[in-house]
Amino acid sequence: MNTTKTLTKEAEKVKLGESSNVLKEIGKNLMKADTNLKTDEQVKENKKQAARKKAKENRELVEAAKKAERTLDEKEVMLLGELEITIGAGLGAAYETAKALRTIREEKLYRQDYKTFDIYVDEKWNMSRSYVSLLVGFADTVDKLSTFFPDYDFNSLKEGQIRPFLACHLTEEKLKEVFEKAVEIANKENKDKLTGKIVKRAIENVTAVKASKSGKADVGSGIESEGDIDDEGENENEEDAGEDTEPEEVNVIAEVKETIKDLRNLIKEEKKNISKKEGIRIVAIFTQAAKDIEKLLEVGK
């Protein structure tokens, strides 16, 4: 009997020992699993940090590349300096000034300090986009004319004297013919220089189409017109091109529309960089401007 009890007790001890070992093993496995889980989470976090670091490095590389693209090299810096000296010395819209502006636009020499050419000419030279477009058109037209008349002093001309050409597309043959006619008219009338009025008369004479403000042209005339021409073809930023010229008729509404269009395009380009707070401020500025203009024009009375 005693032997049986002893064996039973021994068996129970063995079972308890085995259970204890099993529990220890389970505990070890749980600790191992917890360690592995923490390791996996740490690996994921490390990967996230590495990805963020890589993204930041890529952004910095892109920004550095953009900055490098905007940075002018030594040759460009010297060219820009020379062109700006030319512009500063001849804001009356002479041929050389117009060519200088055109080169700055085409070569993007403004890019280091200004985001767009429009911003550059506005802040640097207080010129509107529409006016600069006239100057560039003036330079393009004179370039063509100079090939036909190499001895003519085109540097003495101003944009307003050539502007009637800009309202129509003439073939090179017609352009040459019209200019010859304009010079002939000026000589007959003992004018010491061409005027926008004389150029308009030459266009009408050669093409048999009236260069009216509406810019309409008959089919088959050799002239295809667009845009408006003021009575004298003179520029709002220049002095009179001749004694017989009259003050130009300024189309205020057209200028306002052009300015608003420029502002709208600028905001579209910068939209992604404009915060909500800045957007509210911009709207407030426009609202106040509208009120100021209403008060100035007394249209609310």
Order of alpha helices (4+ residues) and beta strands (2+ residues): alpha-alpha-alpha-alpha-alpha-alpha-beta-alpha-alpha-beta-alpha-alpha
